[in-house]
C-alpha cells in the first residue's frame, strides 16, 4: 500500500530520520521517503494506514487531518 501523509512539524533531516526509524521499527520492509521541504512522508508498506500513522504520532509528530 502506498501512502502519502502531510506532517507539518517536520523541520530537518533529523526529523526525517526519526520518522523513518519509527516506521521501519514497526514494519522493517517499509519503503519510507520523507520530504523535509514539502513536509510529507511517503510510505510503501504492507502495514495498515492506521499502523503507519500511529508510528509517526508515537515519534512525536502530527499528521494533518489525523488526531
C-alpha atoms as an extended CHARMM CRD file, in Angstrom:
* protein
*
        67  EXT
         1         1  UNK       CA              0.0000000000        0.0000000000        0.0000000000  PROA      1               0.0000000000
         2         2  UNK       CA              1.3410000000        3.4300000000       -0.8960000000  PROA      2               0.0000000000
         3         3  UNK       CA              0.5110000000        6.2470000000        1.4730000000  PROA      3               0.0000000000
         4         4  UNK       CA              1.4230000000        9.9440000000        1.4300000000  PROA      4               0.0000000000
         5         5  UNK       CA              0.9000000000       11.9930000000        4.5640000000  PROA      5               0.0000000000
         6         6  UNK       CA              1.3420000000       15.6870000000        5.3360000000  PROA      6               0.0000000000
         7         7  UNK       CA              3.3800000000       16.1010000000        8.5340000000  PROA      7               0.0000000000
         8         8  UNK       CA              3.5850000000       19.8480000000        9.2330000000  PROA      8               0.0000000000
         9         9  UNK       CA              6.0820000000       19.6840000000       12.1050000000  PROA      9               0.0000000000
        10        10  UNK       CA              8.9400000000       18.1040000000       10.1120000000  PROA      10              0.0000000000
        11        11  UNK       CA             11.7550000000       20.6210000000       10.4560000000  PROA      11              0.0000000000
        12        12  UNK       CA             15.0050000000       18.9380000000        9.4320000000  PROA      12              0.0000000000
        13        13  UNK       CA             16.7860000000       15.7850000000        8.3390000000  PROA      13              0.0000000000
        14        14  UNK       CA             16.9280000000       14.5930000000       11.9610000000  PROA      14              0.0000000000
        15        15  UNK       CA             13.1150000000       14.6610000000       11.9980000000  PROA      15              0.0000000000
        16        16  UNK       CA             13.0980000000       12.6530000000        8.7860000000  PROA      16              0.0000000000
        17        17  UNK       CA             15.4690000000       10.0840000000       10.3120000000  PROA      17              0.0000000000
        18        18  UNK       CA             13.3500000000        9.7780000000       13.4690000000  PROA      18              0.0000000000
        19        19  UNK       CA             10.1620000000        9.2050000000       11.4580000000  PROA      19              0.0000000000
        20        20  UNK       CA             11.8690000000        6.6920000000        9.1680000000  PROA      20              0.0000000000
        21        21  UNK       CA             13.2370000000        4.7310000000       12.1320000000  PROA      21              0.0000000000
        22        22  UNK       CA              9.8680000000        4.7500000000       13.8880000000  PROA      22              0.0000000000
        23        23  UNK       CA              8.1040000000        3.3160000000       10.8310000000  PROA      23              0.0000000000
        24        24  UNK       CA             10.7680000000        0.7450000000        9.9790000000  PROA      24              0.0000000000
        25        25  UNK       CA             10.8450000000       -0.4680000000       13.5850000000  PROA      25              0.0000000000
        26        26  UNK       CA              7.1810000000       -1.4180000000       13.2580000000  PROA      26              0.0000000000
        27        27  UNK       CA              7.4180000000       -2.5010000000        9.6130000000  PROA      27              0.0000000000
        28        28  UNK       CA             11.0070000000       -3.4650000000        8.6350000000  PROA      28              0.0000000000
        29        29  UNK       CA             10.1630000000       -3.9180000000        4.9340000000  PROA      29              0.0000000000
        30        30  UNK       CA              8.5740000000       -0.4720000000        4.5650000000  PROA      30              0.0000000000
        31        31  UNK       CA              9.9810000000        1.9430000000        1.9890000000  PROA      31              0.0000000000
        32        32  UNK       CA              9.9020000000        5.3910000000        3.5720000000  PROA      32              0.0000000000
        33        33  UNK       CA             10.5820000000        8.7130000000        1.8480000000  PROA      33              0.0000000000
        34        34  UNK       CA             10.4610000000       11.9020000000        3.9100000000  PROA      34              0.0000000000
        35        35  UNK       CA             10.4480000000       15.2150000000        2.0450000000  PROA      35              0.0000000000
        36        36  UNK       CA             11.5230000000       17.8490000000        4.5840000000  PROA      36              0.0000000000
        37        37  UNK       CA             10.7940000000       20.7810000000        2.2430000000  PROA      37              0.0000000000
        38        38  UNK       CA              7.2710000000       19.6090000000        1.3440000000  PROA      38              0.0000000000
        39        39  UNK       CA              6.7010000000       18.2460000000        4.8790000000  PROA      39              0.0000000000
        40        40  UNK       CA              5.4100000000       14.9400000000        3.5270000000  PROA      40              0.0000000000
        41        41  UNK       CA              6.0290000000       11.3060000000        4.3780000000  PROA      41              0.0000000000
        42        42  UNK       CA              5.5090000000        8.6930000000        1.6700000000  PROA      42              0.0000000000
        43        43  UNK       CA              5.3610000000        5.0800000000        2.7580000000  PROA      43              0.0000000000
        44        44  UNK       CA              5.1050000000        1.9040000000        0.7380000000  PROA      44              0.0000000000
        45        45  UNK       CA              4.2970000000       -0.9190000000        3.1010000000  PROA      45              0.0000000000
        46        46  UNK       CA              2.1480000000       -3.9490000000        3.8250000000  PROA      46              0.0000000000
        47        47  UNK       CA              1.1780000000       -2.3390000000        7.1400000000  PROA      47              0.0000000000
        48        48  UNK       CA             -2.1860000000       -0.6380000000        7.5200000000  PROA      48              0.0000000000
        49        49  UNK       CA             -2.5650000000        3.1230000000        7.1800000000  PROA      49              0.0000000000
        50        50  UNK       CA             -3.5110000000        3.2720000000       10.8630000000  PROA      50              0.0000000000
        51        51  UNK       CA             -0.2960000000        1.4620000000       11.8910000000  PROA      51              0.0000000000
        52        52  UNK       CA              1.8400000000        3.9070000000        9.9030000000  PROA      52              0.0000000000
        53        53  UNK       CA              0.0270000000        6.9090000000       11.3670000000  PROA      53              0.0000000000
        54        54  UNK       CA              0.4530000000        5.5350000000       14.8860000000  PROA      54              0.0000000000
        55        55  UNK       CA              4.2010000000        5.0920000000       14.3120000000  PROA      55              0.0000000000
        56        56  UNK       CA              4.5470000000        8.7140000000       13.1900000000  PROA      56              0.0000000000
        57        57  UNK       CA              2.4930000000       10.1320000000       16.0660000000  PROA      57              0.0000000000
        58        58  UNK       CA              4.3280000000        7.9010000000       18.5720000000  PROA      58              0.0000000000
        59        59  UNK       CA              7.5600000000        9.5130000000       17.3670000000  PROA      59              0.0000000000
        60        60  UNK       CA              6.1120000000       12.8880000000       18.4150000000  PROA      60              0.0000000000
        61        61  UNK       CA              4.8870000000       14.2170000000       15.0610000000  PROA      61              0.0000000000
        62        62  UNK       CA              1.4640000000       15.3780000000       13.9510000000  PROA      62              0.0000000000
        63        63  UNK       CA             -0.3060000000       14.3330000000       10.7830000000  PROA      63              0.0000000000
        64        64  UNK       CA             -2.5240000000       16.8570000000        9.0660000000  PROA      64              0.0000000000
        65        65  UNK       CA             -6.1570000000       15.7980000000        9.4580000000  PROA      65              0.0000000000
        66        66  UNK       CA             -5.3690000000       12.9790000000       11.9230000000  PROA      66              0.0000000000
        67        67  UNK       CA             -5.9820000000       13.0490000000       15.6560000000  PROA      67              0.0000000000
